[in-house]
Amino acid sequence: MMFTQGILNWLTLASLPFISQKYEHDDPLKKLGHLTPYHVAPASHKVEAELPVDCSVDRVMLLHRHGSRGPDSTTEEMNQINSLVQTLKNNHNALQSAHLPKNLRFLQTGNGYESHLHLDNLTIIGRQQLFDHGVEFGVEYPNFTTETLLSSTSPRVIDSMYLFAQGRFGREVEDKDLLTVDGPVSWITPWTSCPDLDWAYAYKLANDWSTLYLPKITERLNDLLPSGVFLTDDNTHGALYACAYDLAAGYESPWCDVFHADELADFEYEMDLIMVASVGYLVPNDAGRIMGSVFVNELINRFSNTSREAQSLYLEFGHDVTIMAAMAAMDLNKDEPPLSSEEVRQHRRFRTSYQTPFAAQMIWERFTCKESFDGPHIRLVLNEETYPLQTCAKTRHDRRFGTCSLDAFIRANQFSTNIKFNDSTWQAACGVPK
């Protein structure tokens, strides 16, 4: 009965208009950092999209980020949006009689701008993303199945797992085990076993950058508003978040048209700084890469296991930080010199808009070929585009297809294979897990 009702709900959902997932990668609205709606990654790495015809994939490991959600209740995002709404409400009369440019006239319609966002949980767009991805995954890998799906304990991630499973398995989902994974250490949420991880450092770095770029935008906006109406930098920040979260909720946000492309690029860079200093290359004591080593070791163990008991398919669901910690451990998106809060690095490799938008899909494939490659090889398909494994590519074919041999991959990831949970390296970066 529950499953039947779920199908009826999805028939209704499928009839709704949906923001297209395929677009030009230079669209500034698709560069909102980890708050970007799902999209196919730009094919900027110039590698072949398909493997040679004599190759066949025999093992697949999916790590899927949850779908689009509302503002995070653990941050200041919603507070800043609410502060913006209140500032505009307090100045409603002055705005009504003002001569505003076209892209700000939405402030004069009805009650002006109002926010109806819900915290934390998947939006209707987020739910559709996961269902659609489940269907698409089944089309791409029709002969791969599993009896167990895993997720973190976060409600939005559990919901994402369930919705993906409905799309992939249909009625068969009732026979699957949909489980959550936690301690003592989880490759999906390794930070729960890293008590010394300083999340505040990332927000300090982002704040250093925001104090450089927000005042210029605030000044420009205040020049367009009537005398006596003054936005603060927090209000401007709230408008940027409103742009991102309105899109996540399925609305066409009027705020997105207020900002110039370079201003949205500055916001995107702020989002990247938060992530790179939370679980990436700027985390004190290299804790981000050390946490990511848990995923890398799990991947190597699964793809190295040639026994008949080894699964052919792993379906797991987590967070943007899950994916970014793993990529950092493998040095797949490392910038030299490192990113800083002093200026935007336009051509950076660490880019959450492309690598971890909402509903991001990290798919690892193990494959063998009759002639094209010798022995088992590995490939990463990130958001539907091959992401080149440059750290271990040894041959011309590897560089052409973005792949590398499994042996070369293991050798290239000695940083991770030399780390064991709760060893001296782990404790030096993360402290002693409780």
N, C-alpha and C positions, 0 to 999 in steps of 0.2 A: 504493500500500500504506500509506504514511504517513497519507494523508488518510482512508482507510477505518478505520484504527485510531483516528484522532482522532474520527471519528463515533461509533465504538463506545464510546470513553471518554465522549463527551458524552451518549450515551444513558444510561449509568450515572449520570452527574452529574445529568441532568435528573430522575432519580427521587428525588434527595435532598430532604429538607425544606429550605426556604429562608426566611430571614427576610424578611417582607413589606417591600416597598419603599415602600408608601403608608401613611402614618400621620398622625396629628395633629401639627402642627408645634410644639405646646407640650409634647410628650413630651420630658422632660429627657435621655433616652438618645439622642435624635436631635439633641442639641446638644453634640457633643464636638469642635467645631472641625473642622479638616481630617482628623481621625481618625474622623469620623462615617460610618457605613454609608450607601451611596447611598440617596437618597430624592428624591421629587418635591418641588421647592421650594414653599414655601407661597405661595399666590396672594394676597399681601399688597399688591400694587401697584395693584390695582383697574383693570386694563386688560383689554380683550377678549382672550380666549384664541385666537380664530380670526380670520383676515383676512376682509374682505368677499368675497362669493362671486364678484365680478367680477375678483378679483386672482389672479395666478398667479406662483408662485416659479420663477425661471429660473436661479438660481445658489445653491449651498449650500456653506458652509465649516464643517466640524466640527473642533473642537479637543477632544479627549477626554482626561481624566485617567486614569491607570492605575487598576485596580481595587484592592480592599482588599488590604493587604499585611501582613507581619509588622513588628515593631519595626525602626526605622532603626538600622543598625549604626554610623552615624556620630554618634549622639547617646547620651545617658545613659539612654535609655528602658529598654532591656533590663537594664542594670546595676541600675537602681532596682527593677525587677520581681524580679530575682534576689536582691537584698538583702532585699526584703520576704519572699520565700519562705524565705530562710535564717533570718531573724529568727523567723519562725513555727515553723520546724523546731526551732530551738534551744529554743523554749518549748513544745514539743508536749505534754509531760506536764502542765504547768501549765494549758494550755488545755483538756485533756481533762477535768479535774475541776472546771472553772469553771462558774458559772451565767451563760451568755451569752444575750443577746437573740436572738430568732429569726433575725434577718438575719445573725448572726455564727456560727450553729451549724454552718455548713459547715466551720468550722475544726476541728470535733470529729469529722468523718466520715473514716474511713480514715486516710490520711496527712495530712489537712488539705488546704489549698490547694496545688496543684502547677501549675506552668506548663509547657506543652508548645508554646510558640510558636517559630516559625522566623523568622529575620531576613530582612528585605528583600524576599523574593519574594512573588508573588501567593499569596493563600490560595485555598482551593477556592471560597469565596464570591466572591473577586475574579475568579476565572476565569469563574464563572457570570455575574457582572454584565456582563462584556464580551461574552460570547456572546449573552446576552439582549438587550443594547443593539444588537448588530449585527442581530439579527432584527427588533427594533422599528424600527430606522432604515430597514430595507428596506420595512417595511409603511408607514411614514410618507412615504418618498420613493421609491416603486417605480420611477419613470422616470429616476432619476439614477444614473449609474454612473461609474466611473473605472478606469483601468488601474493606477494607482499609489497606494500608501498610504505615509505617512511617519511615523517615530517618532524619539524621542531614542535615544541609544545605551544607555540603561539596560535591563538584561534584563527587568525587570518591565513596562516600557513596550513593548518589542518583543513580549513575550508578549501584552500587552493588544491590540496591533494585530492580531496573528495570530488571536486568539480572536474579536475583533470581525469580522474578515474572514470567518472561518468562519461566523459567524452571519448575516452579510449576504449572502455570495456562495455559500455551500455549496461544491460541487465546483469552481465557477469560480475559487476562490481559488488553485488551482494555476496559473492563467494570469495572475495579478496580480503586479505588482512590489511587494514589501513591503520598503521601504528605510529606512535610518536617515539622518538629516540632522545634519550637524555644522557646522564652521567654513566660511568665516572668521567669519561670525556667523549664528546660527540664530534664527528667530522662536520656535522651540520651546524652545531652551535658550540665551537671550541672555547669561545670567550667565557662561557659559564664555568670553565675550569681554569680561568686566568684571573684570580682575584685582584692582582696588582695592576691590571690594565687600566690606564688612565684615560677614560673617554673625554674628560674635560679638556685635555690637551688639544684634541681635534677642534673643539669649539673655540678654544682660545686662538688657534691659528686662523680659523675661519673668521673670527671676529676682527683679527688684525687686518685681514683683507677687506672685510665689509666696511671698516672705518675709512678705507681708502676710496672705495667705489660708490658707496651709497650716498654720501653727501652731494656728489655732483648730480645724481639723478634727482634727489630731493629738491635741490635748488632749481633744476629745470622744471620740475612739476609745479613747484610753488609759483614760478613765474607765469604759469599758464592759468593759475587759479585766481579768483577775485581777492582783492585786498582784505586782509583779516582772516583768510583761510590758510593755515600753515600745517603742512605735513611734517612729521618728524622722520628721521631715518628709520625708526621702527615701523612707522606707517608705510614707508616705501618698501621696506622688507616684507611687510604684510601683504602689500599689493603683488609683489613678485611671487610669494607663496600662494596667494589667491589665484594667480594665473595658472600655476602648476596644478593646484588641487582642484580647481574648477574643471580643468581638462581631465584629471583623474576620475572625476565624478561623472564625466560625460557631457559637461556643459561647454559651450563656446564662451570662454571667459573674456569679458570686455577688457580686462586688465592686460591681456597679452598684447593687444593693439596699442597700448599706451607706451610701451617700452621700445627703444631702438634695438637693433640687432646686437650692437656692441654692448649694450646694457644687459641684455639677456645672457650674453657670453660671459660677462663678469659674474653674473649669478651662477651660471653653470660652473665656473671656476671655483666659486665658493663651495659648491656641493662636492666638487672633486677634492678640495682641500680637506673637507670634513672626512671623506672616506679614506684618503691616502694617509691621514694621520690617525684614523681609528683602527684600521686593520691592514694598511698598506706599508709603504716604504719609509714613512716618517714616524712610525710609532716608536716611542722610546724603548730601548733595549731590544729592538727588532721583534717585539712581541707579535706584531701582525703576521709576519712570515712564519714565525714559530707556531702560531695557532693554525695557519694554513697548512702546515706540514702534516697535520692529522688527516686532512682530506687527501693529500698527495700520497701518503702511505697507504691509505685505504684503496685508492685507485690502483696503485702499483700491485698491491696484494691481490686484488680482484682480477686484474688483467694478466697477472703472472700465473694464476692458478689454472692449470690445464686439466684438472681432475673432472670427472663426469659430474661431480656434485656441484661444480661451480655454476652459478646462475648465468644465463645469457643476457639478462636484462635487469637493471637496477633503476628504480624510479624513486627519486628522493626530492624533498621540497624544503626550502630554507629561505634565506634572506640575501639581500644584496651583499652584506658583509661576508656571508659564507663564500660567495663566488670570488669576491675581491681578495679575501685572505688567501684562498687557494691560488689565485693567479699571481699574487705577490710571492708566495712561497716558491713558485716556479720561475720567477723573474720574467713573466710574460708581458708585462706592461710597465716596465721600469724606465724611468726617465733619468738621463744624465745631462747636466747636473740635476739633482732632485728638485721637485716643485717647491716653490716658496710663496709666502704671503706678500711678497713685495711687488710682483708683477705677474701678469697672465703669461703662461707659456702656450702660445697658440697651437703649436704643432706637437703637443704632448702625446705620449702613448697611453698614459693613465687617463681614461675618459669614461666616466660612468654613464654618460648619455648613450654610448654605443655598447658598453660592456654589461651594465646592470640597470637597464630601464625596468620599469615595473614589468613583471612576468617574464624576466630574462630567462633564457634557456641555455644552459651549458651542457652540451652533449659530447661525451667521449666515446669514440669508436675504436675497437680493436679489429684489425682486418688482416687477411692474408691474400696473396695473389699467386696465380700460376706462373707468371713470368715477370711482371712489372717490378715487383719488390721481392727481396729475399727475407723469409721469416716473418713473424708477426710484427705488424706496425700499428701505430697509434695516430689518431687524428682528433682534433678539437673542432667542433662545429658550435660556434657561439652566436646565438640569435640568428640562426639560419645561414651564416656565412662561415666558411672555413677560416679559422684563426691560425696563422702559421706558427709552428713550434720551432722558432728560430734558434732556441737554446740548444737543440739537439739535432737539427737537420744536418746531415753529413753528405748527402749525395745530391746530384742535380735533380733527380726525381723527387727527393724530399723537398727541395726548395720550390719545385714546380707545383707540388700538390699540398705543401704546407704540413707535411707529415714527418715522422721519424720512426726508426725501428724501436721496438719496445725496449731492447737492450740499451740503445743510445739514450732513450728517455730516462731509464732508471739511472744510468751513469750521470746524466745531466742534473739529476735531482738528489744528489748526495747530501745537499743541505737538509732535505727532509728525511731521507733514510737514516741519517746519522742522529736523528732526534727521536727519542721515545718519550711518551707521556710521563710527566713527573720526574724526568731525569734531571741532572744538574743544569743542563741548558734551559729546560722548561722552567725550572724553579727560579733560575736567575732572572728570567724575563717576566714570569707570571706569578711568582710566589708559590706557596704551597697550597694546593687546592684543599678545600674543606671536605 
